[in-house]
Amino acid sequence: MVITDILRENAKKYTGMTALIEINPEHDEKNGVAWREFELVEAGGKSRYRKEISWGEFDCQANRFANVLLAKGYKKGDKIAILLMNSIEWLPVYFGILKIGALAVPLNFRYTAEEIKYCLNLSKSTGLIFGTEFIDRINEIKDDISDISSIFFIGEELPPYAESFYALTERVSPEDVGSELTLDDDAAIYFSSGTTGFPKAILHDHRSLMHAVLCENRHHSQTHDDVFLCIPPLYHTGAKMHWFGSLLVGGKAVILKGVKPYWILRAVSDELCTIVWLLVPWAQDILDAIDSGEVDLKEFRLAQWRLMHIGAQPVPPSLVKRWKKIFPDHDYDTNYGLSESIGPGCVHLGVENIHKVGAIGIAGYGWQTKIVYENGNTVEKGGVGELCVKGDGVMKCYYSDEKATAATLKDGWLFTGDMATEDPDGFIYLVDRKKDVIISGGENIYPVQIEDFLRGNDAIKDVAVIGVPDKRLGEITAAIIEVKPDKTLAEKDVEDFCAELPRYKRPRKIIFDKVPRNPTGKIEKPKLREKYCGESLVIAQTRE
């Protein structure tokens, strides 16, 4: 069985039942209607902020796009790029591509025109489907992407060089294309997040996708009655792969276009969501909004919400403790994964291990882990080394990059580039990115440990620690601190707070600035290094 078979079975078993819901509260606010007031914008009798399709419609839409691709001459092994914001069309497009045996190539919606061109060329894509938000960027490169034989457009104002997705899919059959696929067939090319350089193309097969399905469902026990709230970008392996656990059992998914705390809580309440996958900044924003009175929990129906889980980045233990105080009945899990290891929890904490908050957990379902030194020898418990993982969810390779593949895949093990340690009970703690380790006066300093400590300060909204050049020590630590809007913090306050840290771990530079994060919540440290490591530091003494 491959993942497209699951969609076919759901379409038969749950034909008229809701599969996907799209909620777009931004539409109301842009048109002068406050979603908070429980009003709808009506157009032709249909809500403009809420759309839904059934499992039968989901499968038919995927079949229609598959038939469009076949009519255009696309075949097994071709690559079709997807450049769309989260929407109700995204997943049917993805599955339509998979159904003909082509490879889906999701693109980051923050890419510049040049980055889009780079990724199209690197992946050898010959088809592209994009949305209204990207017209200007595609206009810039349309004459430079000659390998793209068909360009499909989802939107109202059709560019002259593209074809309408809606018009094309209306004219073809909704019947299944009937392609035979195996677990060994290539399925998708994802791109690394680019936090350590320009993105690499990551090739996964159908075995990887099915492993994500089984792994996620085993970890969080989704049933048909669960409702999954999906907020992170669908181009990433994160939330989409966690939704795969619901796909297995025909569970409903809600795609929310927006991350404001009120919108998240309102979506959970209105759609009776039971599972919510969050990024650290969104969870912090929700807690801050509750503490400040910006949102009142009494407005919402939240009793059905059973699981909050977080991934994509280290999770401060202080955040989880705050969350459990407000939502004591929630199960909590954190998941560690990479695009190279297909999303859901190659390492995960497990809802039964809340007492180990701070750890990323133990090897996930169907996964093996080890921590090694530079020479490849296994690190003793308590030591620090590079985390390696092995399982069916590991990528096949970095597409068209044999050198990078050889450096990362060794005897079936994926060398993650993350530094980790293991406690006596076998729980793994993430120390830092290998490339982010600061070497100051010969001492290894792990920024994540300092960041976790600083987040315990109630005035700090977000923080990133980087190494900046120093003539005497080689590098020293600099803490870039984003202060909460209603708080004031001075350099001396931070220094006093850090007095509990060992002297060598205390930040030597304190900078008050916004902490940049990418759409999956990871701190964009290359941007901070570019900003602060190549120029004299201007230190702000206070933030009002």
DRENGUSE-778883 format. One line per 5 residues: number of its first residue (from 0); their letters; for each residue x, y, z of C-alpha. Coordinates in steps of 0.5 Angstrom, whole numbers. Each point is the difference from the previous one (the first is absolute). Layout:
BEGIN
NUM = A = X,Y,Z  ... $
end
This chain:
BEGIN
0 = MVITD = 0,0,0  2,7,-2  -3,7,3  -4,1,-6  -4,-7,2 $
5 = ILREN = -2,3,6  -3,6,-3  -4,-5,-5  -2,-4,6  -2,6,4 $
10 = AKKYT = -4,2,-6  -4,-6,0  -1,-1,7  -1,7,2  -3,3,-6 $
15 = GMTAL = -5,5,2  4,2,7  4,6,0  8,-1,-1  2,7,-1 $
20 = IEINP = -2,7,3  4,7,-2  -1,6,5  2,6,-2  -1,6,5 $
25 = EHDEK = 4,5,-3  -5,0,-6  -5,3,5  4,5,3  3,3,-6 $
30 = NGVAW = -7,1,-2  -2,3,6  -4,-5,4  3,-3,7  0,-7,0 $
35 = REFEL = 0,1,8  -7,2,-1  -2,-6,-3  -2,3,-6  1,-3,-7 $
40 = VEAGG = 1,3,-7  -5,-3,-5  1,-1,-7  -5,-4,-4  -3,-3,6 $
45 = KSRYR = 7,-3,2  5,3,5  6,3,-2  4,-2,6  -2,-7,0 $
50 = KEISW = 1,-6,-5  -1,-7,0  0,-6,-4  -1,-8,1  4,-6,-1 $
55 = GEFDC = -3,-1,-6  1,7,-3  7,0,3  1,-7,-4  -3,3,-6 $
60 = QANRF = 4,6,0  6,-3,0  -2,-5,-6  -2,6,-4  7,3,1 $
65 = ANVLL = 3,-7,-1  -4,0,-7  2,7,-2  7,-2,1  0,-6,-4 $
70 = AKGYK = -4,4,-6  6,5,0  5,-6,-1  3,-1,7  2,-7,3 $
75 = KGDKI = 3,-4,5  6,3,3  -1,8,-3  0,5,6  -5,5,1 $
80 = AILLM = 1,6,4  -5,3,5  0,7,2  -6,2,4  -2,3,7 $
85 = NSIEW = -4,-5,4  -7,-1,-3  -5,-6,-1  3,-1,-7  7,-2,3 $
90 = LPVYF = -1,-7,2  -4,-2,-6  5,3,-5  5,-4,4  -3,-6,0 $
95 = GILKI = -2,1,-8  7,0,-1  2,-6,4  -6,-4,-4  4,0,-7 $
100 = GALAV = 6,-2,4  3,7,-1  4,3,5  -3,6,4  5,6,1 $
105 = PLNFR = -3,5,6  4,6,0  0,5,6  -5,6,-1  6,5,2 $
110 = YTAEE = 5,-2,-5  2,6,-5  -1,0,-7  7,-2,-1  0,-6,6 $
115 = IKYCL = -7,-3,-4  4,0,-6  6,-3,3  -4,-6,3  -4,-1,-6 $
120 = NLSKS = 7,-1,-4  3,-4,6  -6,-5,0  -1,0,-7  -7,2,0 $
125 = TGLIF = -4,0,-6  -7,2,2  -2,6,5  -6,1,4  -1,7,3 $
130 = GTEFI = -5,5,4  -1,7,-1  5,2,6  6,-2,-5  -2,4,-6 $
135 = DRINE = 5,5,0  5,-5,2  -1,-5,-6  -1,6,-5  8,2,2 $
140 = IKDDI = 2,-7,-2  -5,-3,-5  5,1,-6  5,-3,4  -3,-7,2 $
145 = SDISS = -1,-3,-7  0,-7,2  -6,1,3  -5,-2,-5  -7,1,3 $
150 = IFFIG = -1,6,5  -7,-1,4  -3,6,4  -5,0,6  -3,6,0 $
155 = EELPP = -5,5,-3  5,5,-4  3,-5,-5  7,2,-2  1,-1,-8 $
160 = YAESF = 5,-5,0  -4,-5,5  -6,-4,0  -6,0,5  0,-6,4 $
165 = YALTE = -7,1,1  -2,0,-7  5,-6,-2  -3,-4,6  -7,1,-2 $
170 = RVSPE = 1,-3,-7  3,-7,2  -3,-6,3  0,-1,8  2,-7,-1 $
175 = DVGSE = 6,-3,3  6,-1,-4  2,-7,2  7,1,0  4,-6,4 $
180 = LTLDD = 5,3,5  5,-4,5  3,3,6  7,0,-4  -3,5,-5 $
185 = DAAIY = 2,7,1  -5,5,3  2,7,2  6,5,0  0,4,6 $
190 = FSSGT = 5,6,2  4,1,6  -2,6,4  6,4,-2  2,2,7 $
195 = TGFPK = 7,-3,-1  1,2,-7  -4,0,-7  -5,-5,0  2,-7,-2 $
200 = AILHD = -5,-5,-4  -2,-6,4  -3,-6,-4  -5,-4,4  -4,-7,-3 $
205 = HRSLM = -7,-2,2  3,-5,5  2,7,4  -7,3,-1  -3,-7,3 $
210 = HAVLC = 5,0,6  -2,7,2  -8,-3,-1  2,-5,5  5,3,5 $
215 = ENRHH = -5,6,1  -6,-4,1  4,-5,5  2,6,4  -6,4,1 $
220 = SQTHD = -6,-5,-1  -4,3,-5  -7,-2,-1  -5,2,-5  -4,4,5 $
225 = DVFLC = 7,5,1  0,6,-3  7,3,-2  1,7,0  6,2,-6 $
230 = IPPLY = 3,7,1  7,-1,-3  2,0,-7  -2,-6,-4  6,1,-5 $
235 = HTGAK = 4,-3,7  0,-7,2  -2,2,7  -7,1,1  -2,-3,-6 $
240 = MHWFG = 3,-7,2  -3,1,7  -7,0,-4  2,-6,-3  -1,-4,6 $
245 = SLLVG = -8,3,-1  0,-2,-7  1,-7,2  -6,0,4  -4,5,-5 $
250 = GKAVI = 0,5,6  -2,7,-2  5,6,-1  -1,7,1  5,5,-4 $
255 = LKGVK = 1,6,4  2,6,-4  3,4,5  4,0,7  -3,5,5 $
260 = PYWIL = -2,-3,7  -7,2,-1  -1,-4,-7  3,-6,3  -4,-1,6 $
265 = RAVSD = -6,2,-4  1,-5,-6  1,-5,6  -6,2,3  -5,0,-6 $
270 = ELCTI = 3,-6,-4  1,-4,7  7,-1,-2  3,-6,5  8,1,-3 $
275 = VWLLV = 4,6,-1  7,0,-3  3,7,2  7,3,0  3,3,6 $
280 = PWAQD = -1,7,-2  -8,-1,-1  0,-4,7  3,6,3  -5,5,-3 $
285 = ILDAI = -6,-4,2  3,0,7  2,7,0  -7,2,-3  -3,-4,6 $
290 = DSGEV = 4,3,5  -1,7,-2  -8,-1,-1  0,1,-8  -4,-6,0 $
295 = DLKEF = -5,-3,5  0,-8,0  -7,1,2  -2,2,-7  2,-7,-3 $
300 = RLAQW = -2,-7,0  7,-4,2  -2,-6,4  1,-5,-6  7,3,-1 $
305 = RLMHI = 4,-6,2  7,1,-3  5,6,-1  7,-2,-3  6,4,-3 $
310 = GAQPV = 5,-2,-5  5,4,-4  5,3,5  2,-1,7  -6,1,5 $
315 = PPSLV = 2,4,7  -2,-4,6  -3,6,3  -5,1,-6  -3,-7,1 $
320 = KRWKK = -1,1,8  -3,7,-2  -5,-4,-5  -1,-6,5  -3,5,6 $
325 = IFPDH = -5,3,-5  -2,-6,-4  2,-6,5  -4,-5,-3  3,1,-7 $
330 = DYDTN = 5,-6,-2  7,3,-2  5,-3,-5  6,3,-3  2,-3,-7 $
335 = YGLSE = 7,1,-3  1,-1,-7  3,3,-6  -2,0,-7  5,-5,-2 $
340 = SIGPG = -3,-5,5  -7,2,-2  -4,4,5  -3,-4,6  4,-2,6 $
345 = CVHLG = 6,-4,-2  1,2,7  -6,2,4  -1,1,8  -6,-4,0 $
350 = VENIH = -7,2,4  2,-4,6  7,3,1  -2,7,2  4,-1,6 $
355 = KVGAI = 6,1,-5  -2,6,-3  7,3,-3  2,-6,-3  -2,-1,-8 $
360 = GIAGY = -2,-7,2  2,-7,-2  0,-3,-7  -6,0,-3  -5,-6,-3 $
365 = GWQTK = 5,-4,-5  6,5,1  7,-2,3  4,6,3  8,0,2 $
370 = IVYEN = 4,6,2  7,0,-2  7,4,0  3,3,-6  4,-7,-1 $
375 = GNTVE = -6,-4,0  0,-3,7  -6,0,4  0,5,6  -1,-2,7 $
380 = KGGVG = -6,2,3  0,7,3  5,2,-6  -1,4,-6  0,-2,-7 $
385 = ELCVK = -4,0,-6  -6,-3,-1  -2,-5,-5  -6,-3,-2  -2,-6,-4 $
390 = GDGVM = -7,-3,-3  -4,0,-6  -2,7,1  8,2,-2  0,4,-7 $
395 = KCYYS = 3,-4,-6  5,5,-1  1,8,-1  -2,0,-8  6,2,-5 $
400 = DEKAT = 5,0,6  4,-6,1  5,4,5  -5,2,5  -4,-6,0 $
405 = AATLK = 7,-4,1  1,5,6  -7,-1,3  -2,-8,-1  5,-5,2 $
410 = DGWLF = -2,-7,0  -7,2,1  1,5,5  -2,7,-1  5,4,4 $
415 = TGDMA = -5,6,2  5,5,1  -3,1,7  4,0,7  -3,-5,5 $
420 = TEDPD = 1,-3,7  -4,-6,3  -2,-1,7  1,-6,4  -8,-2,-2 $
425 = GFIYL = 2,0,-7  -4,7,-1  4,5,-5  1,7,1  2,5,-6 $
430 = VDRKK = 6,4,1  0,4,-6  2,0,-7  7,-3,-2  1,7,-4 $
435 = DVIIS = -3,4,5  5,-2,6  4,6,2  7,-2,2  3,6,5 $
440 = GGENI = 7,-1,3  0,-7,-2  -7,-1,4  -6,-3,-4  -6,4,1 $
445 = YPVQI = -7,-2,-2  -5,5,-1  -6,-3,1  2,-1,7  0,7,1 $
450 = EDFLR = -6,2,-4  -4,-5,4  3,3,7  -2,7,-3  -7,-2,-2 $
455 = GNDAI = -1,-1,8  0,8,0  -8,2,0  2,7,-4  4,-4,-6 $
460 = KDVAV = -5,-2,-6  5,-3,-4  8,-1,0  6,-3,-4  7,-1,2 $
465 = IGVPD = 5,1,-5  8,0,0  3,7,-3  8,0,-1  4,2,5 $
470 = KRLGE = 8,1,-1  2,-3,7  -5,-6,1  -2,-1,-8  -7,1,2 $
475 = ITAAI = -5,2,5  -7,-1,2  -5,6,-2  -7,-1,2  -5,3,-5 $
480 = IEVKP = -6,2,5  -7,1,-3  -4,4,6  -8,-1,1  -3,6,-2 $
485 = DKTLA = -3,2,7  7,-1,4  6,4,1  7,-4,0  7,3,1 $
490 = EKDVE = 7,-3,-2  1,0,8  -6,-4,1  2,-5,-5  7,-1,4 $
495 = DFCAE = -3,0,6  -5,-6,-2  6,-4,-3  4,0,6  -3,-7,2 $
500 = LPRYK = 4,-2,-7  7,-2,1  4,6,-2  3,-3,-7  -8,-1,-2 $
505 = RPRKI = -2,7,1  -1,4,-6  6,5,-1  -5,5,-4  -7,1,1 $
510 = IFDKV = -4,3,-6  -7,2,0  -3,-2,-7  -6,-4,-3  2,-7,-1 $
515 = PRNPT = -1,-3,-7  -3,-6,-1  -2,-4,-7  -7,-3,-1  1,-6,4 $
520 = GKIEK = 2,4,6  8,-1,0  4,6,1  4,2,-6  7,1,3 $
525 = PKLRE = 3,1,-6  -4,7,-1  3,2,7  7,-2,-1  0,4,-7 $
530 = KYCGE = -3,6,4  4,0,6  7,-4,-1  2,4,-6  -1,7,3 $
535 = SLVIA = 1,4,7  -5,-2,5  -5,5,2  -3,-2,7  -7,3,2 $
540 = QTRE = 0,1,7  -7,0,1  -7,-2,-3  -6,4,1 $
end
